[in-house]
Amino acid sequence: MTLSDTQGNTRAFDTMDILILFLLLAVVPSLLVMMTSFTRIIIVLSFLRSALGTQQSPPNQILVGLALFLTLFIMQPVFSQVNTQAYQPYKDGRITREEALELAQDPMKEFMLRQTEKKSLELFLDISKTTLPEGGGRGRTGTL
């Protein structure tokens, strides 16, 4: 499969690029729930709806839409940092795909560390028998 830009340059997509695209399409909803503030926002909006005494007004679709909008608003600085540090250098060919993925993890880890209670993090680190590197660093993302 090849695509051409406005100058007529073509770039062939290898099988790995297409596989990664499909994988991202399948995984992005899970990442949205696990790595952003979406879950907190939708829970608060649901509590607010219950506190107002309404069962289905506003509908769930409206609540999810509001939660998505607020999540994107809150996460915009993190996404901007990922774009600057990882995506743009990868797109320009200055770094490899693996380096881009590694660099993209750092801003997300910083965000998740700021949103995690210290006691909860210590509990999961103890359960997994791991330690967090000094300053967050390049530790395991799974524990966060």
FITORTOR-439696 format. One line per field, with one value per residue: residue number from 0; z, y, x of N, C-alpha, C, CB in turn. Coordinates in pm, 1 decimal, decimal comma. Atoms other than C-alpha are relative to their C-alpha. Glycine has a CB too. Example, Ala and Ser with C-alpha at 12.3 -4.5 7.8 and 13.67 -1.06 7.14 Angstrom:
BEGIN
n [0 / 1]
nZ [0,0 / -6,0]
nY [-119,0 / -119,0]
nX [89,0 / -82,0]
caZ [780,0 / 714,0]
caY [-450,0 / -106,0]
caX [1230,0 / 1367,0]
cZ [0,0 / 73,0]
cY [120,0 / 109,0]
cX [90,0 / -77,0]
cbZ [124,6 / -141,5]
cbY [2,7 / 46,2]
cbX [-99,2 / 41,4]
***
This chain:
BEGIN
n [0 / 1 / 2 / 3 / 4 / 5 / 6 / 7 / 8 / 9 / 10 / 11 / 12 / 13 / 14 / 15 / 16 / 17 / 18 / 19 / 20 / 21 / 22 / 23 / 24 / 25 / 26 / 27 / 28 / 29 / 30 / 31 / 32 / 33 / 34 / 35 / 36 / 37 / 38 / 39 / 40 / 41 / 42 / 43 / 44 / 45 / 46 / 47 / 48 / 49 / 50 / 51 / 52 / 53 / 54 / 55 / 56 / 57 / 58 / 59 / 60 / 61 / 62 / 63 / 64 / 65 / 66 / 67 / 68 / 69 / 70 / 71 / 72 / 73 / 74 / 75 / 76 / 77 / 78 / 79 / 80 / 81 / 82 / 83 / 84 / 85 / 86 / 87 / 88 / 89 / 90 / 91 / 92 / 93 / 94 / 95 / 96 / 97 / 98 / 99 / 100 / 101 / 102 / 103 / 104 / 105 / 106 / 107 / 108 / 109 / 110 / 111 / 112 / 113 / 114 / 115 / 116 / 117 / 118 / 119 / 120 / 121 / 122 / 123 / 124 / 125 / 126 / 127 / 128 / 129 / 130 / 131 / 132 / 133 / 134 / 135 / 136 / 137 / 138 / 139 / 140 / 141 / 142 / 143]
nZ [0,0 / 6,0 / -3,7 / 50,2 / -53,1 / 102,9 / 89,8 / 79,3 / -68,3 / -46,5 / -114,0 / -11,8 / -135,1 / -16,6 / -75,3 / -140,3 / -17,1 / 5,9 / -120,5 / -111,6 / 14,6 / -45,6 / -143,1 / -66,8 / 6,7 / -95,6 / -135,6 / -43,2 / -103,2 / -128,9 / -47,5 / -42,7 / -132,1 / -98,2 / -13,4 / -4,3 / -106,3 / 51,1 / -95,6 / -110,2 / 47,5 / 26,3 / -130,2 / -61,2 / 73,3 / -36,8 / -134,3 / 13,9 / 55,1 / -107,8 / -101,0 / 52,0 / -7,6 / 132,0 / 30,8 / 130,6 / 62,5 / 141,1 / 37,9 / -14,8 / 112,0 / -30,5 / -106,6 / 58,2 / 83,8 / -89,0 / -61,8 / 102,9 / 21,8 / -116,0 / -1,4 / 99,9 / -50,7 / -108,8 / 49,9 / 111,9 / -18,6 / 9,2 / 141,0 / 69,2 / -33,5 / 74,9 / 139,5 / 16,6 / -36,6 / 60,9 / 131,9 / 103,1 / 38,6 / 72,9 / 131,8 / 76,6 / 23,6 / -87,1 / -97,0 / 42,7 / -58,2 / -138,4 / -77,8 / -10,6 / -100,0 / -130,3 / -34,4 / -19,5 / -130,3 / -110,8 / -44,1 / -53,3 / -134,1 / -89,1 / -26,6 / -84,9 / -133,2 / -67,1 / -29,2 / -81,9 / -141,7 / -37,1 / -65,3 / 101,5 / 80,3 / -82,5 / -9,6 / 123,5 / 12,6 / -93,1 / 55,1 / 117,0 / -43,8 / 77,7 / -55,2 / 97,8 / 13,6 / -55,7 / 83,3 / 98,2 / 98,5 / 100,2 / -65,7 / 65,7 / 12,6 / -49,4 / -140,3 / -10,2]
nY [-116,2 / -122,5 / -127,7 / -108,4 / -131,2 / -100,3 / -15,5 / 120,8 / 97,4 / 115,0 / 72,9 / 130,8 / 44,8 / 140,9 / 75,5 / -39,0 / -125,8 / 29,2 / 75,3 / -95,1 / -82,7 / 77,3 / 21,8 / -125,4 / -17,3 / 91,3 / -22,6 / -139,5 / -17,6 / 48,7 / -95,4 / -119,5 / 26,5 / 32,9 / -91,4 / -139,8 / -33,4 / 26,6 / 78,7 / -88,4 / -99,3 / 62,6 / 35,4 / -123,9 / -41,8 / 92,2 / -40,0 / -126,8 / 30,9 / 61,9 / -102,3 / -84,0 / 77,0 / 43,0 / 135,2 / 10,1 / -130,7 / 19,3 / 138,9 / 46,5 / -48,4 / -137,9 / 6,6 / 49,9 / -107,4 / -101,0 / 57,0 / 1,5 / -137,5 / -42,8 / 78,2 / -57,7 / -130,5 / 22,8 / 71,5 / -71,2 / -22,9 / 127,5 / 38,8 / -92,8 / 41,9 / 123,7 / -39,2 / -68,6 / 82,8 / 133,1 / 18,1 / -82,9 / 56,2 / 125,4 / -35,0 / -58,9 / 102,7 / -18,6 / 109,4 / 122,0 / 23,6 / 43,4 / -117,8 / -86,2 / 58,2 / -19,4 / -142,2 / -35,3 / 49,7 / -85,5 / -96,0 / 71,6 / 46,6 / -116,4 / -33,8 / 102,5 / -12,2 / -114,8 / 31,3 / 120,5 / -17,6 / 65,9 / 127,8 / 95,3 / 37,2 / 86,4 / 129,5 / 75,4 / 30,1 / 108,8 / 121,5 / 45,1 / 18,9 / -88,1 / -134,0 / -107,3 / -65,7 / -135,2 / -104,3 / 54,6 / 62,3 / 94,0 / 121,4 / 70,5 / -77,1 / 81,4 / -26,1 / -125,7]
nX [84,9 / -79,0 / 69,4 / -84,2 / 34,7 / 30,6 / -114,0 / -15,3 / -84,4 / 77,2 / -54,7 / 63,5 / 29,8 / -31,1 / 99,0 / -8,4 / 72,8 / 143,2 / 30,5 / -0,4 / 119,6 / 115,5 / -17,4 / 35,2 / 145,0 / 61,3 / -48,9 / 17,6 / 103,7 / -49,8 / -100,3 / 72,1 / 56,2 / -102,8 / -113,0 / 41,1 / 95,0 / 134,8 / 77,9 / 38,4 / 96,4 / 130,0 / 57,8 / 49,6 / 119,9 / 108,5 / 43,1 / 71,3 / 132,5 / 77,9 / 27,3 / 107,5 / 123,5 / 46,6 / -46,4 / -65,2 / -12,8 / -30,1 / -29,2 / -138,1 / -81,6 / -38,5 / -100,5 / -125,2 / -52,3 / -58,1 / -119,5 / -105,2 / -44,0 / -77,9 / -123,5 / -90,6 / -41,7 / -95,2 / -117,4 / -61,3 / -144,0 / -72,0 / -0,5 / -89,2 / -136,5 / -25,1 / -16,1 / -128,1 / -115,0 / -4,9 / 60,1 / -63,3 / -130,2 / 21,1 / 53,2 / -109,8 / -100,5 / -116,3 / -6,0 / 69,0 / 131,8 / -18,6 / -39,1 / 118,2 / 89,1 / -64,4 / 9,4 / 140,8 / 43,6 / -42,6 / 102,5 / 116,1 / -36,3 / 0,3 / 139,7 / 59,5 / -59,3 / 62,6 / 139,4 / 6,7 / -30,1 / -125,0 / 28,9 / 45,8 / -115,9 / -84,8 / 67,0 / -18,9 / -142,8 / -26,6 / 61,4 / -76,1 / -139,3 / -87,0 / -18,1 / 7,8 / -129,5 / -9,6 / 59,6 / 94,2 / -87,3 / 49,3 / 44,6 / 109,3 / 123,5 / 109,8 / 28,5 / 74,7]
caZ [0,0 / -91,8 / -26,1 / -196,4 / -57,8 / -243,1 / -390,1 / -537,5 / -286,8 / -206,6 / 111,0 / 133,8 / 445,5 / 565,0 / 736,9 / 1077,6 / 1029,4 / 937,9 / 1227,7 / 1470,8 / 1332,2 / 1387,9 / 1731,4 / 1827,9 / 1708,8 / 1933,3 / 2236,5 / 2244,4 / 2430,4 / 2703,0 / 2724,7 / 2751,5 / 3051,8 / 3219,5 / 3159,8 / 3167,0 / 3400,8 / 3195,9 / 3460,3 / 3740,4 / 3532,1 / 3422,2 / 3782,4 / 3909,3 / 3633,0 / 3719,6 / 4087,1 / 3986,1 / 3778,6 / 4073,4 / 4311,8 / 4085,9 / 4118,6 / 3749,4 / 3629,7 / 3263,6 / 3204,4 / 3064,1 / 2870,9 / 2906,8 / 2561,2 / 2673,6 / 2991,4 / 2795,6 / 2545,8 / 2825,3 / 2993,7 / 2666,5 / 2609,8 / 2965,2 / 2942,2 / 2622,0 / 2783,3 / 3092,8 / 2894,6 / 2625,5 / 2785,3 / 2811,1 / 2452,3 / 2336,1 / 2516,6 / 2360,4 / 2018,9 / 2066,2 / 2229,5 / 2049,2 / 1748,9 / 1560,3 / 1584,1 / 1470,8 / 1184,5 / 1077,3 / 1084,1 / 1363,6 / 1596,8 / 1557,0 / 1639,2 / 1957,6 / 2075,4 / 2003,0 / 2208,9 / 2494,5 / 2483,9 / 2464,1 / 2789,2 / 3002,4 / 2996,3 / 3052,2 / 3350,6 / 3498,9 / 3464,4 / 3619,5 / 3907,8 / 3984,3 / 3988,9 / 4206,4 / 4584,1 / 4745,8 / 4962,4 / 4663,2 / 4458,9 / 4747,1 / 4782,8 / 4416,6 / 4418,5 / 4722,7 / 4560,9 / 4240,8 / 4440,6 / 4243,0 / 4324,0 / 4147,2 / 4002,8 / 4155,4 / 4022,7 / 3836,4 / 3564,1 / 3318,5 / 3550,0 / 3465,4 / 3337,9 / 3451,1 / 3819,5 / 3761,9]
caY [0,0 / 340,6 / 694,9 / 1009,9 / 1362,1 / 1686,7 / 1691,5 / 1343,6 / 1170,3 / 820,1 / 620,9 / 251,8 / 128,3 / -191,0 / -459,3 / -344,6 / 9,1 / -128,3 / -374,3 / -94,1 / 120,5 / -155,1 / -230,5 / 135,8 / 147,5 / -149,0 / -31,8 / 345,1 / 318,4 / 111,0 / 352,8 / 642,8 / 482,6 / 363,0 / 646,7 / 965,4 / 1139,8 / 1019,1 / 768,2 / 1024,3 / 1276,3 / 1033,5 / 914,3 / 1272,2 / 1356,2 / 1043,6 / 1143,5 / 1492,8 / 1350,8 / 1136,5 / 1432,7 / 1631,3 / 1350,7 / 1270,8 / 913,3 / 951,6 / 1323,8 / 1412,9 / 1087,5 / 877,6 / 984,7 / 1347,3 / 1259,3 / 1060,1 / 1345,1 / 1597,2 / 1363,7 / 1319,3 / 1694,9 / 1763,3 / 1480,8 / 1623,4 / 1968,1 / 1836,8 / 1613,9 / 1873,3 / 1973,9 / 1607,6 / 1532,3 / 1842,4 / 1725,3 / 1377,7 / 1539,1 / 1759,6 / 1500,8 / 1180,9 / 1212,1 / 1503,1 / 1362,4 / 1021,5 / 1177,5 / 1370,9 / 1048,3 / 1161,4 / 873,3 / 516,9 / 387,6 / 221,9 / 543,7 / 737,5 / 495,6 / 518,2 / 899,4 / 914,3 / 719,7 / 977,5 / 1256,9 / 1001,9 / 853,1 / 1199,5 / 1273,9 / 941,7 / 989,4 / 1330,9 / 1176,0 / 875,4 / 874,6 / 781,7 / 507,1 / 345,2 / 351,7 / 201,9 / -75,1 / -175,3 / -148,2 / -376,7 / -627,5 / -636,7 / -652,7 / -363,1 / -17,6 / 310,2 / 455,5 / 782,9 / 1070,1 / 841,0 / 765,2 / 482,2 / 234,1 / -6,9 / 160,6 / -128,2 / -42,0 / 309,9]
caX [0,0 / 141,5 / 31,3 / 151,5 / 166,1 / 100,2 / 452,1 / 411,6 / 640,1 / 523,7 / 571,1 / 502,2 / 330,4 / 484,3 / 283,3 / 406,6 / 266,1 / -76,7 / -68,7 / 17,8 / -264,7 / -521,9 / -378,5 / -409,3 / -769,6 / -848,2 / -648,9 / -715,2 / -1050,2 / -884,2 / -591,9 / -835,0 / -1000,6 / -679,1 / -434,0 / -640,6 / -880,6 / -1181,3 / -1291,8 / -1288,9 / -1479,7 / -1752,1 / -1799,1 / -1833,1 / -2080,9 / -2283,8 / -2288,2 / -2396,8 / -2682,1 / -2792,8 / -2765,2 / -2995,4 / -3250,5 / -3272,4 / -3249,0 / -3160,3 / -3139,5 / -2892,2 / -2846,7 / -2532,5 / -2413,5 / -2411,6 / -2220,9 / -1963,3 / -1928,5 / -1873,3 / -1625,6 / -1433,1 / -1422,0 / -1302,1 / -1047,8 / -901,1 / -892,6 / -711,9 / -474,2 / -389,0 / -54,7 / 46,7 / -56,7 / 129,3 / 442,7 / 413,3 / 373,7 / 681,3 / 909,3 / 811,8 / 581,5 / 739,4 / 1096,5 / 964,0 / 770,3 / 1081,4 / 1286,0 / 1520,3 / 1430,8 / 1308,7 / 961,2 / 1088,5 / 1255,4 / 936,2 / 727,3 / 977,9 / 978,8 / 598,7 / 568,2 / 749,8 / 486,4 / 209,3 / 394,3 / 445,8 / 73,5 / -26,7 / 219,1 / 67,9 / -281,6 / -194,8 / -212,5 / 117,4 / -39,3 / -209,9 / 109,4 / 309,0 / 49,6 / 74,2 / 453,8 / 460,8 / 223,2 / 428,8 / 754,2 / 904,0 / 1028,6 / 972,3 / 1293,2 / 1413,3 / 1200,6 / 959,2 / 1211,7 / 1169,8 / 1004,2 / 727,6 / 414,9 / 195,9 / 227,3 / 99,0]
cZ [0,0 / 4,4 / -55,5 / 60,0 / -114,4 / -97,4 / -85,2 / 62,8 / 50,2 / 115,5 / 10,3 / 147,5 / 8,2 / 88,8 / 145,9 / 26,0 / 3,5 / 124,3 / 121,0 / -5,4 / 51,0 / 149,9 / 78,0 / -0,3 / 102,4 / 144,5 / 52,7 / 100,2 / 138,5 / 58,6 / 50,9 / 141,4 / 104,5 / 26,1 / 6,4 / 115,8 / -42,0 / 103,6 / 115,7 / -43,0 / -21,0 / 130,5 / 67,6 / -70,7 / 31,2 / 139,4 / -5,0 / -54,1 / 107,3 / 106,4 / -44,1 / 0,3 / -133,9 / -30,1 / -129,4 / -70,3 / 66,9 / -30,2 / 15,5 / -111,9 / 23,8 / 108,0 / -53,3 / -88,7 / 82,4 / 63,7 / -99,4 / -24,3 / 115,7 / 11,0 / -99,0 / 44,7 / 107,9 / -52,2 / -110,5 / 22,9 / -12,5 / -145,2 / -81,5 / 24,1 / -73,2 / -147,0 / -23,7 / 21,5 / -80,3 / -143,9 / -108,8 / -36,9 / -77,1 / -141,8 / -90,0 / -27,4 / 86,8 / 103,9 / -53,8 / 68,9 / 147,5 / 89,5 / 19,7 / 105,1 / 140,5 / 46,0 / 26,4 / 137,0 / 112,9 / 42,1 / 58,4 / 141,4 / 99,8 / 37,2 / 96,1 / 141,2 / 77,2 / 43,4 / 95,3 / 144,8 / 35,5 / 62,7 / -100,9 / -85,1 / 77,6 / 13,7 / -124,8 / -25,5 / 90,8 / -52,8 / -116,0 / 30,7 / -88,9 / 73,9 / -113,3 / -10,4 / 56,1 / -96,8 / -103,2 / -108,2 / -97,7 / 65,8 / -78,5 / -1,7 / 62,6 / 144,2 / 17,5 / -42,7]
cY [123,0 / 120,8 / 105,6 / 131,3 / 98,0 / 21,6 / -124,1 / -102,9 / -114,2 / -66,2 / -130,7 / -30,6 / -146,8 / -64,0 / 42,5 / 130,2 / -23,8 / -76,7 / 92,8 / 89,4 / -73,9 / -27,6 / 125,9 / 23,7 / -88,1 / 37,7 / 140,8 / 17,6 / -48,1 / 95,4 / 127,4 / -18,1 / -18,1 / 111,7 / 147,8 / 20,8 / -26,0 / -70,6 / 86,7 / 96,9 / -62,7 / -41,5 / 123,7 / 48,2 / -91,2 / 31,4 / 129,0 / -23,1 / -62,1 / 102,7 / 93,6 / -72,4 / -42,1 / -137,1 / -4,8 / 134,1 / 74,2 / -145,6 / -34,0 / 50,4 / 142,4 / 1,0 / -47,2 / 106,4 / 109,9 / -50,3 / -6,1 / 139,2 / 47,7 / -75,8 / 55,7 / 135,9 / -15,6 / -59,3 / 74,5 / 30,7 / -127,8 / -44,6 / 90,0 / -37,4 / -128,9 / 32,0 / 60,9 / -93,2 / -129,0 / -3,5 / 80,2 / -50,1 / -132,2 / 28,1 / 57,6 / -99,3 / 13,1 / -110,1 / -118,8 / -10,5 / -37,5 / 117,0 / 93,2 / -53,5 / 18,5 / 145,0 / 43,0 / -44,5 / 97,4 / 103,1 / -67,7 / -50,7 / 114,7 / 39,0 / -100,5 / 5,7 / 116,0 / -31,5 / -118,5 / 32,6 / -81,3 / -137,2 / -105,6 / -48,8 / -93,6 / -139,0 / -83,7 / -31,6 / -116,4 / -131,8 / -54,8 / -23,3 / 76,7 / 132,0 / 100,3 / 63,9 / 141,5 / 101,7 / -52,9 / -76,5 / -91,9 / -132,5 / -66,7 / 85,8 / -76,0 / 27,6 / 128,0 / -22,5]
cX [89,8 / -91,4 / 92,7 / -46,5 / -20,8 / 114,3 / 24,2 / 92,2 / -87,6 / 71,7 / -76,4 / -22,8 / 37,5 / -106,6 / -1,7 / -76,2 / -150,5 / -43,5 / -6,6 / -123,2 / -123,6 / 7,1 / -38,3 / -150,4 / -71,7 / 32,8 / -29,4 / -114,3 / 44,8 / 102,8 / -65,9 / -53,4 / 109,5 / 100,4 / -38,2 / -97,1 / -144,7 / -86,5 / -47,5 / -109,6 / -137,0 / -67,8 / -58,3 / -126,6 / -118,8 / -53,0 / -81,0 / -141,1 / -88,4 / -37,7 / -111,1 / -134,3 / -55,3 / 58,0 / 80,0 / 12,5 / 114,7 / 35,9 / 148,5 / 89,9 / 47,5 / 107,5 / 134,3 / 63,3 / 64,4 / 129,0 / 115,7 / 55,9 / 87,7 / 131,9 / 100,3 / 51,3 / 107,0 / 130,3 / 74,0 / 147,7 / 83,0 / 8,4 / 92,2 / 145,9 / 37,3 / 24,1 / 138,0 / 118,5 / 10,7 / -50,5 / 70,0 / 140,0 / -12,7 / -46,8 / 108,9 / 112,5 / 123,8 / 14,6 / -79,0 / -136,0 / 12,2 / 38,7 / -119,0 / -96,9 / 55,3 / -12,9 / -143,9 / -50,6 / 30,1 / -104,5 / -124,2 / 27,9 / -1,3 / -142,7 / -62,2 / 56,8 / -62,2 / -142,7 / -17,0 / 33,6 / 123,2 / -26,1 / -43,3 / 116,1 / 91,4 / -60,3 / 25,3 / 147,1 / 37,5 / -55,8 / 81,8 / 147,5 / 98,4 / 14,9 / -9,0 / 137,3 / -4,6 / -58,6 / -98,3 / 71,6 / -68,1 / -36,7 / -110,9 / -124,9 / -116,1 / -36,8 / -79,2 / -142,7]
cbZ [121,7 / -126,7 / 143,9 / -154,7 / 96,1 / 64,8 / 79,6 / -134,7 / 117,5 / -113,9 / 133,2 / -66,9 / 36,9 / 60,5 / -10,9 / 42,0 / -112,6 / -127,2 / 22,3 / -2,1 / -146,9 / -76,8 / 31,3 / -67,0 / -140,8 / -27,7 / 4,6 / -120,7 / -40,7 / -15,3 / -111,5 / -97,0 / -4,4 / -44,7 / -113,5 / -134,3 / 40,5 / -127,1 / 52,8 / 51,0 / -130,1 / -92,3 / 91,1 / -4,4 / -151,0 / -6,2 / 92,6 / -92,6 / -121,4 / 63,8 / 30,0 / -140,8 / 71,2 / -110,5 / -9,3 / -87,9 / 10,0 / -42,3 / -144,4 / 4,1 / -130,8 / 45,0 / 111,9 / -81,0 / -85,4 / 109,1 / 54,6 / -131,0 / -16,9 / 127,4 / -31,3 / -135,3 / 55,5 / 105,6 / -50,5 / -25,5 / 135,6 / 85,6 / -57,1 / 46,1 / 152,1 / 14,9 / -40,6 / 95,9 / 145,4 / 82,5 / 4,5 / 47,4 / 124,1 / 72,8 / 13,8 / 73,3 / -142,0 / 69,5 / 138,6 / 31,1 / -77,2 / 7,7 / -69,3 / -136,4 / -28,2 / -6,8 / -111,6 / -110,0 / 28,9 / -37,6 / -116,3 / -92,2 / -1,7 / -66,2 / -130,9 / -60,0 / -10,6 / -92,3 / -128,1 / -54,1 / 88,1 / 97,1 / 106,2 / -89,2 / -44,1 / 138,5 / 21,0 / -117,6 / 34,0 / 137,2 / -46,1 / -111,5 / -0,3 / -143,3 / 75,1 / 38,7 / -146,6 / 32,2 / -69,7 / -62,0 / 68,4 / -110,4 / 140,8 / 69,7 / -147,8 / -14,8 / 79,4 / -85,4]
cbY [-0,5 / 3,2 / 35,8 / 6,5 / 51,0 / 131,2 / 32,1 / 35,1 / 66,0 / -100,9 / 83,4 / -110,6 / 23,0 / -19,0 / -149,2 / 15,4 / 97,8 / -80,4 / -109,8 / 85,9 / 40,8 / -131,7 / -40,5 / 117,0 / -31,8 / -142,0 / -25,0 / 88,2 / -74,7 / -139,5 / 33,3 / 31,6 / -123,9 / -120,9 / -20,7 / 42,8 / 145,8 / -84,0 / -117,5 / 77,8 / 64,3 / -122,5 / -65,4 / 109,8 / 0,4 / -146,1 / 17,7 / 95,6 / -95,2 / -115,3 / 79,9 / 46,0 / 77,8 / 102,4 / -94,7 / -95,4 / 80,9 / 92,0 / -24,9 / -151,7 / -7,3 / 83,0 / -92,7 / -129,2 / 58,2 / 39,3 / -140,1 / -57,6 / 93,1 / -18,8 / -146,6 / 12,8 / 77,1 / -92,6 / -134,8 / 128,4 / 62,7 / -108,8 / 4,8 / 144,4 / -19,7 / -98,7 / 99,2 / 116,9 / -33,4 / -95,8 / 38,1 / 144,7 / -21,7 / -88,9 / 100,2 / 119,8 / 2,6 / 133,1 / 44,9 / -125,3 / -110,4 / -109,5 / 75,0 / 11,5 / -148,2 / -40,4 / 85,0 / -62,5 / -132,5 / 70,8 / 88,2 / -117,5 / -66,5 / 119,0 / 4,8 / -138,3 / 19,2 / 122,4 / -28,2 / -107,8 / -41,5 / 88,2 / 18,1 / 63,5 / 124,5 / 62,0 / 19,1 / 77,4 / 124,2 / 31,6 / 28,3 / 101,2 / -149,4 / 23,0 / 12,8 / 105,1 / 2,7 / 35,4 / 75,9 / 110,7 / -74,4 / -22,1 / 29,8 / -133,2 / 31,2 / -142,8 / 7,3 / 110,7]
cbX [-96,8 / 87,0 / -45,9 / -3,3 / 109,3 / -35,3 / 124,3 / 50,5 / 78,3 / -23,0 / -10,2 / 86,5 / -150,6 / 142,0 / 27,5 / 146,5 / 35,0 / -34,1 / 104,6 / 127,9 / -19,4 / -9,1 / 145,5 / 70,8 / -50,6 / 45,3 / 148,0 / -25,3 / -126,3 / 61,2 / 99,6 / -115,0 / -89,1 / 73,1 / 93,0 / -64,8 / 16,4 / 7,2 / 82,8 / 121,7 / 48,8 / 16,8 / 106,6 / 108,5 / 27,5 / 48,6 / 121,4 / 77,6 / 11,9 / 79,0 / 126,0 / 33,3 / -102,2 / 40,2 / -118,0 / -76,0 / -132,9 / 114,2 / -43,6 / 3,8 / -79,0 / -122,8 / -47,0 / -24,9 / -110,4 / -100,3 / -29,8 / -54,2 / -121,2 / -81,0 / -28,6 / -70,5 / -121,0 / -60,9 / -41,1 / -74,4 / 24,7 / -69,2 / -141,8 / -26,2 / 14,3 / -118,7 / -109,7 / 9,2 / -6,7 / -80,3 / -145,0 / 8,2 / 85,3 / -102,3 / -115,0 / 55,3 / 40,4 / -8,9 / -55,4 / 86,0 / -73,9 / 106,7 / 115,3 / -70,9 / -22,3 / 148,6 / 59,3 / -85,8 / 65,5 / 126,3 / -41,2 / -37,8 / 138,1 / 71,8 / -80,2 / 22,4 / 152,0 / 0,4 / -72,9 / 95,4 / -120,3 / 79,6 / -108,2 / -107,3 / 77,0 / 21,0 / -150,6 / -57,1 / 85,3 / -59,8 / -143,7 / -12,5 / 35,6 / -56,2 / 135,8 / -108,6 / 43,5 / 146,6 / 107,8 / -82,8 / 103,6 / 105,3 / -46,3 / -28,1 / -29,8 / 33,8 / 128,6 / 64,7]
***
